[in-house]
Amino acid sequence: MSSAAIATIVKMVESLPDELQEKVVEHIRDYIADLEEEKRWDASFQRTQGHLVTAARKAKQEIAAGQSVPMDYEQL
């Protein structure tokens, strides 16, 4: 984001009453925290994607070979 865009947002927020400014800031903090969390999940998924593919292939082979049993959800 450019400095001009940030300055515009700051001016918009500054034009609000203090109480609303606090609400806007809180929403922005929450939004940024959500974006950071998504970024961490994406990075984690990228690191483990190869393992997930390998596990899925192994499960598929076990099913084809008759080495698997249906999951009993009552035992979870």
Biopython code that builds the backbone (N, CA, C, O; Angstrom):
import numpy as np
from Bio.PDB.StructureBuilder import StructureBuilder

atoms = [
    (1, "MET", "N", (0.867, -1.171, 0.000)),
    (1, "MET", "CA", (0.000, 0.000, 0.000)),
    (1, "MET", "C", (0.908, 1.227, 0.000)),
    (1, "MET", "O", (1.937, 1.255, 0.676)),
    (2, "SER", "N", (0.519, 2.212, -0.751)),
    (2, "SER", "CA", (1.334, 3.413, -0.859)),
    (2, "SER", "C", (1.128, 4.324, 0.342)),
    (2, "SER", "O", (0.141, 4.220, 1.070)),
    (3, "SER", "N", (2.090, 5.217, 0.523)),
    (3, "SER", "CA", (1.991, 6.186, 1.616)),
    (3, "SER", "C", (0.745, 7.051, 1.468)),
    (3, "SER", "O", (0.132, 7.433, 2.465)),
    (4, "ALA", "N", (0.368, 7.363, 0.227)),
    (4, "ALA", "CA", (-0.815, 8.195, -0.009)),
    (4, "ALA", "C", (-2.080, 7.465, 0.449)),
    (4, "ALA", "O", (-2.969, 8.072, 1.046)),
    (5, "ALA", "N", (-2.156, 6.171, 0.172)),
    (5, "ALA", "CA", (-3.332, 5.397, 0.585)),
    (5, "ALA", "C", (-3.406, 5.330, 2.101)),
    (5, "ALA", "O", (-4.487, 5.465, 2.675)),
    (6, "ILE", "N", (-2.278, 5.124, 2.750)),
    (6, "ILE", "CA", (-2.252, 5.073, 4.214)),
    (6, "ILE", "C", (-2.646, 6.426, 4.797)),
    (6, "ILE", "O", (-3.407, 6.495, 5.762)),
    (7, "ALA", "N", (-2.127, 7.500, 4.208)),
    (7, "ALA", "CA", (-2.467, 8.843, 4.681)),
    (7, "ALA", "C", (-3.959, 9.107, 4.534)),
    (7, "ALA", "O", (-4.569, 9.739, 5.396)),
    (8, "THR", "N", (-4.551, 8.621, 3.439)),
    (8, "THR", "CA", (-5.990, 8.786, 3.230)),
    (8, "THR", "C", (-6.776, 8.065, 4.313)),
    (8, "THR", "O", (-7.738, 8.607, 4.857)),
    (9, "ILE", "N", (-6.367, 6.848, 4.623)),
    (9, "ILE", "CA", (-7.053, 6.089, 5.672)),
    (9, "ILE", "C", (-6.919, 6.795, 7.011)),
    (9, "ILE", "O", (-7.890, 6.899, 7.761)),
    (10, "VAL", "N", (-5.738, 7.273, 7.310)),
    (10, "VAL", "CA", (-5.520, 7.986, 8.576)),
    (10, "VAL", "C", (-6.431, 9.205, 8.653)),
    (10, "VAL", "O", (-7.055, 9.443, 9.687)),
    (11, "LYS", "N", (-6.516, 9.979, 7.574)),
    (11, "LYS", "CA", (-7.384, 11.159, 7.562)),
    (11, "LYS", "C", (-8.846, 10.771, 7.769)),
    (11, "LYS", "O", (-9.582, 11.451, 8.485)),
    (12, "MET", "N", (-9.258, 9.676, 7.139)),
    (12, "MET", "CA", (-10.644, 9.217, 7.282)),
    (12, "MET", "C", (-10.934, 8.859, 8.739)),
    (12, "MET", "O", (-11.973, 9.230, 9.284)),
    (13, "VAL", "N", (-10.014, 8.142, 9.355)),
    (13, "VAL", "CA", (-10.207, 7.732, 10.741)),
    (13, "VAL", "C", (-10.167, 8.948, 11.663)),
    (13, "VAL", "O", (-10.966, 9.052, 12.593)),
    (14, "GLU", "N", (-9.251, 9.852, 11.410)),
    (14, "GLU", "CA", (-9.134, 11.052, 12.245)),
    (14, "GLU", "C", (-10.384, 11.923, 12.178)),
    (14, "GLU", "O", (-10.660, 12.682, 13.108)),
    (15, "SER", "N", (-11.140, 11.821, 11.090)),
    (15, "SER", "CA", (-12.344, 12.645, 10.956)),
    (15, "SER", "C", (-13.499, 12.121, 11.813)),
    (15, "SER", "O", (-14.515, 12.797, 11.974)),
    (16, "LEU", "N", (-13.340, 10.933, 12.353)),
    (16, "LEU", "CA", (-14.389, 10.321, 13.172)),
    (16, "LEU", "C", (-14.266, 10.754, 14.628)),
    (16, "LEU", "O", (-13.187, 11.142, 15.075)),
    (17, "PRO", "N", (-15.368, 10.689, 15.364)),
    (17, "PRO", "CA", (-15.295, 10.941, 16.810)),
    (17, "PRO", "C", (-14.384, 9.896, 17.467)),
    (17, "PRO", "O", (-14.214, 8.792, 16.948)),
    (18, "ASP", "N", (-13.803, 10.261, 18.612)),
    (18, "ASP", "CA", (-12.844, 9.393, 19.288)),
    (18, "ASP", "C", (-13.373, 7.979, 19.509)),
    (18, "ASP", "O", (-12.649, 7.006, 19.297)),
    (19, "GLU", "N", (-14.622, 7.862, 19.931)),
    (19, "GLU", "CA", (-15.197, 6.548, 20.207)),
    (19, "GLU", "C", (-15.198, 5.670, 18.953)),
    (19, "GLU", "O", (-14.872, 4.485, 19.013)),
    (20, "LEU", "N", (-15.565, 6.263, 17.826)),
    (20, "LEU", "CA", (-15.568, 5.507, 16.571)),
    (20, "LEU", "C", (-14.153, 5.201, 16.102)),
    (20, "LEU", "O", (-13.902, 4.145, 15.521)),
    (21, "GLN", "N", (-13.230, 6.123, 16.352)),
    (21, "GLN", "CA", (-11.833, 5.862, 16.002)),
    (21, "GLN", "C", (-11.336, 4.601, 16.705)),
    (21, "GLN", "O", (-10.666, 3.762, 16.104)),
    (22, "GLU", "N", (-11.674, 4.484, 17.979)),
    (22, "GLU", "CA", (-11.259, 3.308, 18.746)),
    (22, "GLU", "C", (-11.846, 2.031, 18.151)),
    (22, "GLU", "O", (-11.165, 1.009, 18.066)),
    (23, "LYS", "N", (-13.114, 2.094, 17.740)),
    (23, "LYS", "CA", (-13.755, 0.927, 17.130)),
    (23, "LYS", "C", (-13.077, 0.550, 15.811)),
    (23, "LYS", "O", (-12.846, -0.628, 15.538)),
    (24, "VAL", "N", (-12.765, 1.551, 15.005)),
    (24, "VAL", "CA", (-12.107, 1.298, 13.723)),
    (24, "VAL", "C", (-10.730, 0.665, 13.955)),
    (24, "VAL", "O", (-10.363, -0.305, 13.293)),
    (25, "VAL", "N", (-9.987, 1.221, 14.893)),
    (25, "VAL", "CA", (-8.662, 0.687, 15.201)),
    (25, "VAL", "C", (-8.770, -0.764, 15.675)),
    (25, "VAL", "O", (-7.972, -1.610, 15.272)),
    (26, "GLU", "N", (-9.743, -1.048, 16.518)),
    (26, "GLU", "CA", (-9.936, -2.414, 17.012)),
    (26, "GLU", "C", (-10.252, -3.366, 15.859)),
    (26, "GLU", "O", (-9.713, -4.471, 15.804)),
    (27, "HIS", "N", (-11.120, -2.945, 14.943)),
    (27, "HIS", "CA", (-11.451, -3.778, 13.783)),
    (27, "HIS", "C", (-10.221, -4.011, 12.907)),
    (27, "HIS", "O", (-9.994, -5.122, 12.428)),
    (28, "ILE", "N", (-9.442, -2.974, 12.706)),
    (28, "ILE", "CA", (-8.234, -3.106, 11.879)),
    (28, "ILE", "C", (-7.243, -4.056, 12.545)),
    (28, "ILE", "O", (-6.634, -4.887, 11.870)),
    (29, "ARG", "N", (-7.077, -3.941, 13.862)),
    (29, "ARG", "CA", (-6.181, -4.866, 14.577)),
    (29, "ARG", "C", (-6.645, -6.305, 14.412)),
    (29, "ARG", "O", (-5.840, -7.193, 14.131)),
    (30, "ASP", "N", (-7.938, -6.534, 14.586)),
    (30, "ASP", "CA", (-8.484, -7.884, 14.427)),
    (30, "ASP", "C", (-8.273, -8.399, 13.007)),
    (30, "ASP", "O", (-7.900, -9.555, 12.806)),
    (31, "TYR", "N", (-8.513, -7.545, 12.036)),
    (31, "TYR", "CA", (-8.363, -7.934, 10.635)),
    (31, "TYR", "C", (-6.914, -8.296, 10.326)),
    (31, "TYR", "O", (-6.647, -9.303, 9.670)),
    (32, "ILE", "N", (-5.988, -7.480, 10.797)),
    (32, "ILE", "CA", (-4.568, -7.756, 10.566)),
    (32, "ILE", "C", (-4.160, -9.047, 11.268)),
    (32, "ILE", "O", (-3.404, -9.842, 10.709)),
    (33, "ALA", "N", (-4.649, -9.262, 12.478)),
    (33, "ALA", "CA", (-4.346, -10.508, 13.193)),
    (33, "ALA", "C", (-4.867, -11.712, 12.412)),
    (33, "ALA", "O", (-4.187, -12.735, 12.334)),
    (34, "ASP", "N", (-6.067, -11.603, 11.832)),
    (34, "ASP", "CA", (-6.625, -12.682, 11.018)),
    (34, "ASP", "C", (-5.759, -12.942, 9.785)),
    (34, "ASP", "O", (-5.509, -14.092, 9.426)),
    (35, "LEU", "N", (-5.306, -11.872, 9.145)),
    (35, "LEU", "CA", (-4.445, -12.027, 7.969)),
    (35, "LEU", "C", (-3.130, -12.709, 8.332)),
    (35, "LEU", "O", (-2.647, -13.568, 7.595)),
    (36, "GLU", "N", (-2.550, -12.323, 9.474)),
    (36, "GLU", "CA", (-1.305, -12.942, 9.914)),
    (36, "GLU", "C", (-1.511, -14.420, 10.222)),
    (36, "GLU", "O", (-0.655, -15.248, 9.912)),
    (37, "GLU", "N", (-2.648, -14.752, 10.833)),
    (37, "GLU", "CA", (-2.959, -16.145, 11.138)),
    (37, "GLU", "C", (-3.115, -16.954, 9.854)),
    (37, "GLU", "O", (-2.623, -18.079, 9.767)),
    (38, "GLU", "N", (-3.798, -16.389, 8.855)),
    (38, "GLU", "CA", (-3.937, -17.055, 7.560)),
    (38, "GLU", "C", (-2.576, -17.292, 6.927)),
    (38, "GLU", "O", (-2.324, -18.351, 6.352)),
    (39, "LYS", "N", (-1.711, -16.309, 7.037)),
    (39, "LYS", "CA", (-0.365, -16.422, 6.472)),
    (39, "LYS", "C", (0.396, -17.566, 7.152)),
    (39, "LYS", "O", (1.090, -18.330, 6.481)),
    (40, "ARG", "N", (0.270, -17.688, 8.481)),
    (40, "ARG", "CA", (0.927, -18.782, 9.205)),
    (40, "ARG", "C", (0.367, -20.135, 8.783)),
    (40, "ARG", "O", (1.125, -21.088, 8.597)),
    (41, "TRP", "N", (-0.968, -20.230, 8.628)),
    (41, "TRP", "CA", (-1.578, -21.486, 8.193)),
    (41, "TRP", "C", (-1.122, -21.853, 6.784)),
    (41, "TRP", "O", (-0.826, -23.015, 6.506)),
    (42, "ASP", "N", (-1.065, -20.859, 5.896)),
    (42, "ASP", "CA", (-0.610, -21.121, 4.527)),
    (42, "ASP", "C", (0.825, -21.644, 4.522)),
    (42, "ASP", "O", (1.147, -22.589, 3.802)),
    (43, "ALA", "N", (1.680, -21.022, 5.328)),
    (43, "ALA", "CA", (3.076, -21.458, 5.404)),
    (43, "ALA", "C", (3.157, -22.868, 5.976)),
    (43, "ALA", "O", (3.929, -23.693, 5.488)),
    (44, "SER", "N", (2.373, -23.146, 6.996)),
    (44, "SER", "CA", (2.361, -24.479, 7.599)),
    (44, "SER", "C", (1.883, -25.517, 6.590)),
    (44, "SER", "O", (2.463, -26.597, 6.479)),
    (45, "PHE", "N", (0.840, -25.191, 5.870)),
    (45, "PHE", "CA", (0.313, -26.115, 4.864)),
    (45, "PHE", "C", (1.353, -26.383, 3.786)),
    (45, "PHE", "O", (1.521, -27.524, 3.356)),
    (46, "GLN", "N", (2.047, -25.346, 3.348)),
    (46, "GLN", "CA", (3.077, -25.515, 2.323)),
    (46, "GLN", "C", (4.181, -26.450, 2.814)),
    (46, "GLN", "O", (4.698, -27.260, 2.044)),
    (47, "ARG", "N", (4.542, -26.339, 4.097)),
    (47, "ARG", "CA", (5.594, -27.191, 4.657)),
    (47, "ARG", "C", (5.149, -28.648, 4.758)),
    (47, "ARG", "O", (5.971, -29.557, 4.640)),
    (48, "THR", "N", (3.851, -28.876, 4.977)),
    (48, "THR", "CA", (3.372, -30.237, 5.221)),
    (48, "THR", "C", (2.648, -30.858, 4.031)),
    (48, "THR", "O", (2.258, -32.024, 4.090)),
    (49, "GLN", "N", (2.465, -30.108, 2.968)),
    (49, "GLN", "CA", (1.694, -30.597, 1.829)),
    (49, "GLN", "C", (2.262, -31.901, 1.267)),
    (49, "GLN", "O", (1.498, -32.805, 0.931)),
    (50, "GLY", "N", (3.577, -32.012, 1.161)),
    (50, "GLY", "CA", (4.196, -33.227, 0.648)),
    (50, "GLY", "C", (3.884, -34.428, 1.521)),
    (50, "GLY", "O", (3.635, -35.523, 1.017)),
    (51, "HIS", "N", (3.897, -34.220, 2.845)),
    (51, "HIS", "CA", (3.582, -35.305, 3.777)),
    (51, "HIS", "C", (2.120, -35.730, 3.640)),
    (51, "HIS", "O", (1.800, -36.915, 3.723)),
    (52, "LEU", "N", (1.242, -34.755, 3.432)),
    (52, "LEU", "CA", (-0.176, -35.084, 3.266)),
    (52, "LEU", "C", (-0.418, -35.910, 2.007)),
    (52, "LEU", "O", (-1.206, -36.857, 2.015)),
    (53, "VAL", "N", (0.260, -35.546, 0.935)),
    (53, "VAL", "CA", (0.118, -36.288, -0.320)),
    (53, "VAL", "C", (0.627, -37.717, -0.134)),
    (53, "VAL", "O", (-0.010, -38.670, -0.583)),
    (54, "THR", "N", (1.770, -37.860, 0.525)),
    (54, "THR", "CA", (2.330, -39.191, 0.781)),
    (54, "THR", "C", (1.383, -40.029, 1.629)),
    (54, "THR", "O", (1.162, -41.202, 1.328)),
    (55, "ALA", "N", (0.825, -39.451, 2.674)),
    (55, "ALA", "CA", (-0.109, -40.172, 3.543)),
    (55, "ALA", "C", (-1.357, -40.584, 2.773)),
    (55, "ALA", "O", (-1.865, -41.690, 2.957)),
    (56, "ALA", "N", (-1.850, -39.704, 1.915)),
    (56, "ALA", "CA", (-3.044, -40.024, 1.125)),
    (56, "ALA", "C", (-2.764, -41.172, 0.162)),
    (56, "ALA", "O", (-3.596, -42.065, -0.001)),
    (57, "ARG", "N", (-1.603, -41.151, -0.470)),
    (57, "ARG", "CA", (-1.243, -42.239, -1.389)),
    (57, "ARG", "C", (-1.138, -43.572, -0.637)),
    (57, "ARG", "O", (-1.609, -44.604, -1.114)),
    (58, "LYS", "N", (-0.518, -43.532, 0.535)),
    (58, "LYS", "CA", (-0.377, -44.752, 1.342)),
    (58, "LYS", "C", (-1.753, -45.291, 1.737)),
    (58, "LYS", "O", (-1.999, -46.494, 1.653)),
    (59, "ALA", "N", (-2.646, -44.400, 2.167)),
    (59, "ALA", "CA", (-3.993, -44.821, 2.554)),
    (59, "ALA", "C", (-4.716, -45.439, 1.371)),
    (59, "ALA", "O", (-5.403, -46.450, 1.515)),
    (60, "LYS", "N", (-4.564, -44.837, 0.211)),
    (60, "LYS", "CA", (-5.214, -45.356, -0.999)),
    (60, "LYS", "C", (-4.700, -46.761, -1.324)),
    (60, "LYS", "O", (-5.473, -47.644, -1.695)),
    (61, "GLN", "N", (-3.390, -46.953, -1.181)),
    (61, "GLN", "CA", (-2.800, -48.266, -1.446)),
    (61, "GLN", "C", (-3.303, -49.298, -0.437)),
    (61, "GLN", "O", (-3.609, -50.430, -0.809)),
    (62, "GLU", "N", (-3.388, -48.916, 0.824)),
    (62, "GLU", "CA", (-3.867, -49.834, 1.858)),
    (62, "GLU", "C", (-5.326, -50.218, 1.618)),
    (62, "GLU", "O", (-5.712, -51.370, 1.815)),
    (63, "ILE", "N", (-6.118, -49.262, 1.197)),
    (63, "ILE", "CA", (-7.529, -49.548, 0.891)),
    (63, "ILE", "C", (-7.607, -50.526, -0.273)),
    (63, "ILE", "O", (-8.359, -51.499, -0.222)),
    (64, "ALA", "N", (-6.829, -50.268, -1.324)),
    (64, "ALA", "CA", (-6.837, -51.133, -2.501)),
    (64, "ALA", "C", (-6.365, -52.543, -2.163)),
    (64, "ALA", "O", (-6.828, -53.518, -2.755)),
    (65, "ALA", "N", (-5.437, -52.646, -1.205)),
    (65, "ALA", "CA", (-4.898, -53.954, -0.822)),
    (65, "ALA", "C", (-5.753, -54.640, 0.242)),
    (65, "ALA", "O", (-5.417, -55.736, 0.691)),
    (66, "GLY", "N", (-6.847, -54.013, 0.646)),
    (66, "GLY", "CA", (-7.718, -54.594, 1.656)),
    (66, "GLY", "C", (-7.129, -54.566, 3.057)),
    (66, "GLY", "O", (-7.525, -55.358, 3.913)),
    (67, "GLN", "N", (-6.181, -53.658, 3.299)),
    (67, "GLN", "CA", (-5.511, -53.583, 4.600)),
    (67, "GLN", "C", (-6.120, -52.537, 5.527)),
    (67, "GLN", "O", (-5.550, -52.222, 6.572)),
    (68, "SER", "N", (-7.255, -52.007, 5.153)),
    (68, "SER", "CA", (-7.860, -50.957, 5.981)),
    (68, "SER", "C", (-9.225, -51.418, 6.479)),
    (68, "SER", "O", (-9.847, -52.320, 5.918)),
    (69, "VAL", "N", (-9.662, -50.773, 7.539)),
    (69, "VAL", "CA", (-11.002, -51.043, 8.075)),
    (69, "VAL", "C", (-11.735, -49.715, 8.200)),
    (69, "VAL", "O", (-11.108, -48.681, 8.432)),
    (70, "PRO", "N", (-13.044, -49.734, 8.050)),
    (70, "PRO", "CA", (-13.802, -48.479, 8.195)),
    (70, "PRO", "C", (-13.590, -47.882, 9.593)),
    (70, "PRO", "O", (-13.464, -48.608, 10.579)),
    (71, "MET", "N", (-13.553, -46.570, 9.655)),
    (71, "MET", "CA", (-13.353, -45.876, 10.919)),
    (71, "MET", "C", (-14.616, -45.984, 11.781)),
    (71, "MET", "O", (-15.732, -45.792, 11.299)),
    (72, "ASP", "N", (-14.418, -46.287, 13.031)),
    (72, "ASP", "CA", (-15.521, -46.340, 13.988)),
    (72, "ASP", "C", (-15.581, -44.994, 14.706)),
    (72, "ASP", "O", (-14.814, -44.747, 15.637)),
    (73, "TYR", "N", (-16.482, -44.136, 14.278)),
    (73, "TYR", "CA", (-16.564, -42.784, 14.817)),
    (73, "TYR", "C", (-16.979, -42.760, 16.285)),
    (73, "TYR", "O", (-16.771, -41.756, 16.966)),
    (74, "GLU", "N", (-17.554, -43.832, 16.775)),
    (74, "GLU", "CA", (-17.947, -43.911, 18.179)),
    (74, "GLU", "C", (-16.727, -44.019, 19.094)),
    (74, "GLU", "O", (-16.812, -43.713, 20.284)),
    (75, "GLN", "N", (-15.603, -44.449, 18.547)),
    (75, "GLN", "CA", (-14.389, -44.611, 19.356)),
    (75, "GLN", "C", (-13.523, -43.355, 19.377)),
    (75, "GLN", "O", (-12.488, -43.340, 20.045)),
    (76, "LEU", "N", (-13.908, -42.329, 18.681)),
    (76, "LEU", "CA", (-13.124, -41.087, 18.659)),
    (76, "LEU", "C", (-13.231, -40.340, 19.938)),
    (76, "LEU", "O", (-12.632, -39.274, 20.083)),
]
sb = StructureBuilder()
sb.init_structure("model")
sb.init_model(0)
sb.init_chain("A")
sb.init_seg("    ")
for serial, (resi, resn, name, xyz) in enumerate(atoms, 1):
    if name == "N":
        sb.init_residue(resn, " ", resi, " ")
    sb.init_atom(name, np.array(xyz, "f"), 0.0, 1.0, " ", f" {name:<3s}", serial, name[0])
structure = sb.get_structure()
